[in-house]
């Protein structure tokens, strides 16, 4: 059943985080020879959750929801390899390979059966991981990532996936792509520490170097399509009603193909975790409590 939460006032607002230190304290750990940036919540909790960074942001994308989520679980947030401030390795830049690395991350942090929150690029990777490692994760929360076959993507993502010529993207300024992305966040002003971290995550040619991940969608999403009916892990699908980059039909596609899923559409665009942080966190914490 599709859930539609009540719309909120999405006029631009700031929060106490604009003038305060964030609760997220990043550190680094070597996993499979790569320097991986992560952050953990301070309080112990029986429930555990692995939070995966979206693109082109970083683990600071959870700044707006961190305190609420941390009341319900021990949090481990991670910049996936090649994204945020984690080291890149070319052989991991596909959803299938990243799915295997997510399992490595969970093993490294001693997460026995964590809930996984994987928005955006984490969506396909989390689904691959759960399908190929039954029982490894308690639940998934996914959405705002390309999954539909045939592709159902808006721009600029569609161009990034399908264009044959990457030269224009190599010619962009080192922070141009993330700057454009931040300008589309509707109704929420990023705290300075978060904005600066996003910009620092994508210096040089790093953005172009990450493009192979989404450019693997045409080949890998049909493989995922065939795996979805076999996936027994409960999946909460969470999408923004006004997402023009990854339209909600991707969420509806997952809901139609997964045997054990719940779909909620909230009043937000693509960056739902920031644009409507309260509803985003509420959906997740209710899901955790139900499982």
C-alpha positions as CSV (number, residue, x, y, z in Angstrom):
1,X,0.0,0.0,0.0
2,X,1.3,3.4,-0.9
3,X,1.5,5.9,2.0
4,X,1.2,9.6,1.4
5,X,2.2,11.7,4.3
6,X,0.6,15.1,4.9
7,X,2.4,18.0,3.1
8,X,4.5,20.3,5.2
9,X,5.5,23.9,4.8
10,X,8.5,23.8,2.5
11,X,9.4,27.4,2.5
12,X,13.1,27.8,3.1
13,X,14.1,27.4,6.7
14,X,17.2,27.1,8.9
15,X,17.7,25.1,12.0
16,X,19.8,25.3,15.1
17,X,22.4,23.3,13.3
18,X,23.2,26.5,11.2
19,X,24.9,28.0,14.3
20,X,26.0,24.9,16.1
21,X,28.4,22.0,15.7
22,X,27.0,19.0,13.9
23,X,26.6,15.8,15.9
24,X,28.3,13.9,13.1
25,X,32.0,13.3,13.9
26,X,33.7,11.7,10.9
27,X,36.7,9.3,11.2
28,X,38.5,7.0,8.8
29,X,39.0,3.2,8.8
30,X,40.8,1.0,6.3
31,X,38.5,-1.6,4.8
32,X,39.8,-3.9,2.1
33,X,42.8,-1.6,1.6
34,X,40.7,1.5,1.1
35,X,40.4,4.5,3.4
36,X,36.7,4.7,4.2
37,X,35.2,7.7,6.1
38,X,32.5,6.9,8.6
39,X,30.7,8.3,11.7
40,X,29.0,6.6,14.6
41,X,26.4,7.7,17.1
42,X,27.5,8.1,20.7
43,X,24.9,6.1,22.6
44,X,24.8,2.3,22.5
45,X,21.5,0.7,21.3
46,X,20.3,-2.9,20.7
47,X,19.1,-1.8,17.2
48,X,21.8,-1.2,14.6
49,X,21.6,0.8,11.4
50,X,24.0,1.3,8.5
51,X,23.5,4.6,6.7
52,X,24.9,5.0,3.2
53,X,25.8,8.3,1.7
54,X,23.9,9.6,-1.4
55,X,25.5,11.3,-4.4
56,X,26.7,14.0,-4.9
57,X,26.7,14.5,-1.1
58,X,28.3,12.7,1.8
59,X,27.5,11.2,5.1
60,X,26.7,14.7,6.3
61,X,23.5,14.2,4.4
62,X,22.2,12.7,7.6
63,X,22.8,15.8,9.6
64,X,19.1,16.9,9.5
65,X,17.9,13.4,10.7
66,X,20.8,12.2,12.8
67,X,19.5,13.1,16.3
68,X,16.1,11.6,15.7
69,X,17.5,8.4,14.1
70,X,20.1,8.0,16.9
71,X,17.4,7.8,19.5
72,X,16.2,4.6,17.8
73,X,19.4,2.8,16.8
74,X,23.2,2.7,16.9
75,X,24.1,4.5,13.8
76,X,27.1,3.9,11.5
77,X,27.1,6.2,8.5
78,X,29.5,5.6,5.7
79,X,30.8,7.4,2.6
80,X,30.7,4.6,0.1
81,X,34.1,4.0,-1.7
82,X,34.7,6.6,-4.3
83,X,32.0,9.0,-2.9
84,X,32.1,11.6,-0.2
85,X,35.6,11.5,1.3
86,X,36.2,7.7,0.9
87,X,38.9,6.4,-1.3
88,X,37.9,5.4,-4.9
89,X,38.7,2.1,-6.5
90,X,37.5,1.7,-10.1
91,X,36.4,-2.0,-9.7
92,X,33.8,-1.0,-7.1
93,X,32.0,1.6,-9.3
94,X,28.9,-0.5,-10.1
95,X,25.8,-1.4,-8.0
96,X,26.8,-5.1,-8.0
97,X,30.3,-4.6,-6.8
98,X,29.2,-1.9,-4.3
99,X,26.6,-4.3,-2.9
100,X,29.4,-6.7,-2.0
101,X,31.4,-4.0,-0.4
102,X,28.4,-3.0,1.7
103,X,28.5,-6.5,3.2
104,X,32.2,-6.0,3.9
105,X,31.4,-2.7,5.7
106,X,28.8,-4.4,7.9
107,X,31.3,-7.1,8.7
108,X,34.0,-4.6,9.6
109,X,31.8,-2.8,12.0
110,X,30.5,-5.9,13.6
111,X,26.9,-5.2,12.5
112,X,25.2,-8.6,12.8
113,X,21.8,-7.9,11.3
114,X,21.6,-4.2,10.8
115,X,18.9,-2.1,9.2
116,X,20.3,-0.5,6.1
117,X,19.3,3.0,4.9
118,X,20.5,3.4,1.3
119,X,19.0,6.4,-0.6
120,X,20.1,7.4,-4.1
121,X,23.1,5.4,-5.3
122,X,22.7,3.1,-2.2
123,X,19.4,1.9,-3.5
124,X,20.5,-0.6,-6.2
125,X,23.6,-1.6,-4.3
126,X,21.6,-2.4,-1.1
127,X,19.1,-4.4,-3.1
128,X,21.9,-6.4,-4.7
129,X,23.5,-7.0,-1.3
130,X,20.3,-8.2,0.3
131,X,19.3,-10.4,-2.6
132,X,22.7,-12.1,-2.8
133,X,23.2,-12.4,1.0
134,X,19.8,-13.5,2.3
135,X,19.3,-12.8,6.0
136,X,22.4,-10.6,6.3
137,X,20.3,-7.4,6.9
138,X,17.2,-7.0,9.0
139,X,15.5,-4.5,6.7
140,X,16.3,-2.0,3.9
141,X,15.2,1.6,3.5
142,X,15.8,2.6,-0.1
143,X,14.5,5.1,-2.7
144,X,15.5,8.1,-4.9
145,X,17.8,5.8,-6.8
146,X,17.4,4.5,-10.4
147,X,15.8,1.0,-10.5
148,X,13.2,0.9,-13.2
149,X,13.6,-1.1,-16.4
150,X,13.5,0.5,-18.9
151,X,15.3,3.5,-17.4
152,X,13.0,6.2,-15.9
153,X,15.4,9.1,-15.1
154,X,15.2,12.8,-15.3
155,X,18.0,15.2,-16.1
156,X,20.8,15.8,-15.4
157,X,21.1,12.1,-14.2
158,X,19.7,10.7,-17.5
159,X,22.4,12.6,-19.5
160,X,25.1,11.4,-17.1
161,X,24.0,7.8,-17.6
162,X,23.5,7.8,-21.4
163,X,25.8,10.4,-22.9
164,X,28.6,9.0,-25.0
165,X,30.9,12.1,-24.6
166,X,32.2,12.8,-21.1
167,X,34.4,15.7,-22.3
168,X,31.9,18.4,-21.3
169,X,31.9,17.0,-17.7
170,X,35.7,16.9,-17.6
171,X,35.7,20.5,-18.5
172,X,33.4,21.5,-15.6
173,X,34.9,23.3,-12.6
174,X,35.9,20.9,-9.8
175,X,32.8,21.7,-7.7
176,X,30.3,22.6,-10.4
177,X,28.2,19.4,-10.3
178,X,27.7,19.5,-6.5
179,X,27.0,23.2,-6.6
180,X,24.2,22.7,-9.1
181,X,22.8,19.8,-7.0
182,X,22.8,21.9,-3.8
183,X,20.9,24.7,-5.6
184,X,18.0,22.2,-6.3
185,X,17.5,21.4,-2.6
186,X,14.1,22.9,-2.0
187,X,13.1,24.6,1.3
188,X,16.2,23.8,3.3
189,X,19.4,25.8,3.7
190,X,22.4,23.6,4.3
191,X,24.4,24.4,7.4
192,X,27.8,25.8,6.5
193,X,29.7,22.7,7.8
194,X,27.6,20.4,5.6
195,X,27.8,22.6,2.5
196,X,31.6,22.9,2.8
197,X,31.9,19.1,3.3
198,X,29.9,18.4,0.1
199,X,32.1,20.8,-1.9
200,X,35.3,19.3,-0.5
201,X,34.1,15.8,-1.4
202,X,34.1,16.5,-5.2
203,X,37.4,18.4,-6.0
204,X,39.4,17.9,-9.1
205,X,38.0,15.2,-11.5
206,X,36.4,13.2,-8.7
207,X,32.8,13.7,-10.0
208,X,33.7,12.5,-13.5
209,X,35.6,9.5,-12.0
210,X,32.4,8.5,-10.2
211,X,30.2,8.5,-13.3
212,X,30.9,4.8,-14.2
213,X,28.7,3.9,-11.2
214,X,25.5,5.3,-12.7
215,X,26.6,4.5,-16.2
216,X,26.4,0.9,-15.2
217,X,22.7,1.2,-14.7
218,X,21.6,0.1,-18.3
219,X,23.6,-3.2,-17.9
220,X,22.9,-3.9,-14.2
221,X,19.4,-2.8,-13.5
222,X,17.9,-5.7,-15.7
223,X,19.9,-8.1,-13.6
224,X,18.5,-6.5,-10.5
225,X,15.0,-6.7,-11.9
226,X,15.3,-10.5,-12.1
227,X,16.5,-10.7,-8.5
228,X,13.8,-8.5,-6.9
229,X,11.1,-11.2,-6.7
230,X,13.6,-13.4,-4.8
231,X,14.4,-10.8,-2.2
232,X,12.9,-11.8,1.2
233,X,14.3,-8.9,3.2
234,X,11.6,-6.4,4.2
235,X,12.1,-3.2,2.2
236,X,10.7,0.3,3.0
237,X,10.7,2.4,-0.2
238,X,10.8,6.1,0.5
239,X,10.6,8.7,-2.2
240,X,9.9,12.4,-2.8
241,X,6.7,13.2,-4.6
242,X,8.4,16.0,-6.6
243,X,11.6,14.2,-7.4
244,X,12.4,15.2,-11.0
245,X,15.8,13.5,-11.0
246,X,14.7,10.0,-10.1
247,X,10.9,10.2,-10.6
248,X,8.6,8.3,-8.1
249,X,7.8,5.7,-10.8
250,X,11.2,4.1,-9.8
251,X,9.8,3.6,-6.3
252,X,6.5,2.3,-7.6
253,X,8.4,-0.1,-9.8
254,X,10.3,-1.5,-6.8
255,X,7.0,-1.8,-4.9
256,X,5.5,-3.8,-7.7
257,X,8.4,-6.2,-8.1
258,X,9.4,-6.8,-4.4
259,X,7.5,-9.5,-2.5
260,X,7.8,-7.8,0.9
261,X,7.8,-4.0,0.6
262,X,6.1,-0.8,1.8
263,X,6.0,2.4,-0.2
264,X,5.8,5.9,1.2
265,X,5.8,9.0,-0.9
266,X,6.5,12.2,1.1
267,X,6.3,15.9,0.2
268,X,9.8,16.5,-1.1
269,X,12.0,16.6,-4.2
270,X,15.1,14.5,-4.8
271,X,16.9,15.4,-1.6
272,X,14.1,14.2,0.6
273,X,16.3,13.5,3.7
274,X,17.0,17.3,3.9
275,X,14.0,18.9,2.3
276,X,11.5,17.0,4.6
277,X,13.8,15.6,7.3
278,X,11.0,15.2,9.9
279,X,8.8,13.0,7.7
280,X,11.8,11.2,6.3
281,X,13.0,10.2,9.8
282,X,9.5,9.4,11.0
283,X,9.0,6.9,8.2
284,X,12.3,5.2,9.0
285,X,11.9,5.0,12.7
286,X,8.3,3.6,12.4
287,X,9.7,1.1,10.0
288,X,12.4,0.1,12.4
289,X,9.9,-0.2,15.3
290,X,7.7,-2.5,13.2
291,X,10.6,-4.8,12.4
